[in-house]
Amino acid sequence: HPNIVGYYDYFTRLHDGEELLWIILEYCALGSALDVMERQGAPLSEAEAALVLREVLTALRYLHVELRALHRDVKAANVLLTASGAVKLGDLGVAAQVYSTMAKRGTMIGTPHWMAPEAFAAVTAIDGDPYDNKVDIWGVGITAIELMTMKPPWSSLSSVFDIILAIVNNPPPEAEGSPVLRDFVRCALVKDAVARPSADVLLKHKLVAGARSDALAAVVKKGAPKIGAL
């Protein structure tokens, strides 16, 4: 899929007597969206964020519908950009496939600040319901805030327990920005997973439906960092 980092090949090599697996993936010269923000010392513009979010949702729609898979770790650090500005969802290391006999997951995997309330409830509540691909939509909402502020909500908290309490017990965080951006985040961060929209539905939101395909031109113009400087 054009919005998912491409896989090319793999090989094994011995290192200190241990056979290691090496995976060859598509090279994304601009690094992650987080790298871009850190290099420029500022968050993305709303237009840039809208395009990034549109492409991430397009990748998630493919994962959810065609592959019946969850990503489970959507965040700016896992959204990569090629030299031409193509947006690729990467780091599928914690992705999981959902089969018809296992419609939902019941394990807490991901990065706590970006995780949906139900992902915690699945392993902390005695009768907690397992979660499904709606956890990725919550991750998109948190990523939208991150792209505008360079950090996720509750970033001042370092204790996983405190992060869980903040996410589960507080109202969904809100975004700063235009009314359209704030509404997009409100739609993505619905605490009731059943009421939370799918990737396909959220792609129809005005913020991403109206995203300009050339919105990342300024980022591309700055060029890629030197190898090893990411």
CORCORZI-V459154 format. One record per helix or strand of 3 or more residues. SS is the DSSP state (hx for helix, st for strand). FROM is the first residue (numbers start at 1). LEN is the number of residues. Records with the same first field share a line. If there is no record, write none. Layout:
SS=FROM-LEN  FROM-LEN
This chain:
st=7-9  18-8  79-3  87-3
hx=33-8  46-21  76-3  92-3  112-3  117-8  134-16  160-10  179-10  199-4  206-4  217-6
